[in-house]
Amino acid sequence: MTQILDSLPADCANGILCCYVNDTQQLKIARITNISNWYFERVVFPGEKLLFKALPEAQLEVYMLRFSMVDLVEITTCDRLAVESFRAQLDSMVQHY
């Protein structure tokens, strides 16, 4: 049996596709810790787009290495990272230009 460490728990049917973009020149670590029975942690390289499936209420914590210490620099709920909301934001931006 194959075990996938970052798949959502089986009882979570309302997962959404999310996208996080590291638009800095620094390496970042993205973690979700507020969903029970689920472990999600990824290294996100500078300029990388991270696509993942999560629950809308999941909180993405983003850490960055600064001066030999790892600092929490951002917390965002995954409903704000939904691919559909990115599309709506892009459409809105295009209409303004």
QUIUR-V155335 format. One record per pair of residues at least 6 apart in sequence whose C-alpha atoms are under 7 Angstrom apart, sorted by the first residue. I is the first residue (numbers start at 1). J is the second residue. D is the distance in whole Angstrom. If there is no record, write none. Layout:
BEGIN
I_J_D + I_J_D
END
This chain:
BEGIN
5_39_7 + 6_38_7 + 6_39_6 + 6_40_5 + 8_38_6 + 8_54_7 + 9_37_7 + 9_38_6 + 14_55_6 + 15_53_6 + 15_54_5 + 15_55_5 + 15_56_7 + 16_53_5 + 16_54_6 + 16_55_6 + 16_56_7 + 16_82_6 + 17_51_7 + 17_52_6 + 17_53_5 + 17_54_7 + 17_82_6 + 17_83_6 + 18_51_6 + 18_52_5 + 18_53_6 + 18_54_7 + 18_78_7 + 18_81_5 + 18_82_4 + 18_83_5 + 19_49_7 + 19_50_5 + 19_51_5 + 19_52_7 + 19_81_6 + 19_82_6 + 19_83_6 + 20_49_6 + 20_50_5 + 20_51_7 + 20_81_6 + 21_47_7 + 21_48_6 + 21_49_4 + 21_50_6 + 22_44_7 + 22_45_7 + 22_46_6 + 22_47_5 + 22_48_6 + 22_49_6 + 23_46_6 + 23_47_5 + 24_46_6 + 24_47_7 + 25_46_5 + 26_46_6 + 27_44_6 + 27_45_5 + 27_46_6 + 27_64_6 + 28_43_6 + 28_44_5 + 28_45_6 + 28_62_7 + 28_63_6 + 28_64_5 + 29_41_7 + 29_42_6 + 29_43_5 + 29_44_6 + 29_62_6 + 29_63_5 + 29_64_6 + 30_41_6 + 30_42_5 + 30_43_6 + 30_44_7 + 30_60_6 + 30_61_6 + 30_62_5 + 30_63_6 + 31_40_6 + 31_41_4 + 31_42_7 + 31_60_6 + 31_61_5 + 31_62_6 + 32_39_7 + 32_40_5 + 32_41_7 + 32_58_7 + 32_59_6 + 32_60_5 + 32_61_6 + 33_39_7 + 34_58_6 + 34_59_6 + 35_58_6 + 44_50_7 + 54_78_7 + 55_78_7 + 56_77_7 + 56_78_5 + 56_79_4 + 57_77_6 + 57_78_6 + 57_79_7 + 58_77_6 + 58_78_5 + 59_75_6 + 59_76_6 + 59_77_4 + 59_78_6 + 60_75_6 + 60_76_5 + 60_77_6 + 60_78_6 + 61_72_7 + 61_74_6 + 61_75_5 + 61_76_7 + 62_72_6 + 62_73_6 + 62_74_5 + 62_75_6 + 63_70_6 + 63_71_5 + 63_72_4 + 63_73_6 + 64_70_6 + 64_71_5 + 64_72_7 + 64_73_7 + 65_71_6
END
